């Protein structure tokens, strides 16, 4: 199971990098999906919320935490069948790096490299919809308190927020994130490829 899958299911406050999930394992381990949306228009959207997260861990290609992010997350949940759901996250924020191995493993990165991150991930699974938060609007501003070891003080995954216990048959269908480090480079990580890097 990829890091994104584990974090979506377990609620760990680490941003996929590409899970997730969102949130990474190498891109080749996740099958691409040609579907343009998380769910058809005919399906019921049961939640549409935003939250702001601080000190969320950004995960490199091999799973190491290379930066912390402050990010606004939109979470949408559709019911696509009996006990069958699709979750999509859209994220926009900024990151600050740790010194160490670069996210795409081509070199090293210095501490305090700043940049932006934009992207999305979505997954389908079976579970029981039991919301712990309101199902619309802004649900708050939280410091999840992650560090370079991967420890996070607070868990805020979509699965934790909206579903009871563990979900089953979770499959990431698509993810795509772009980290822009300005003069330090750009890393584009998706279910199709891992391109570029942020170094220096």
Secondary structure by P-SEA (a helix, b strand, c coil): ccaaaaaaaacccccccccccccccccccbbbbcccccccccccccccbbbbbcbbbbbccccccccccbbbbbbbbbbcccccbbbbbbbbbcccccccccccccbbbbccccccccccccccccbbbbbccccccccccccccccccccccccccccccccccccccccccbbbbbbbccccbbbbbccccccccccc
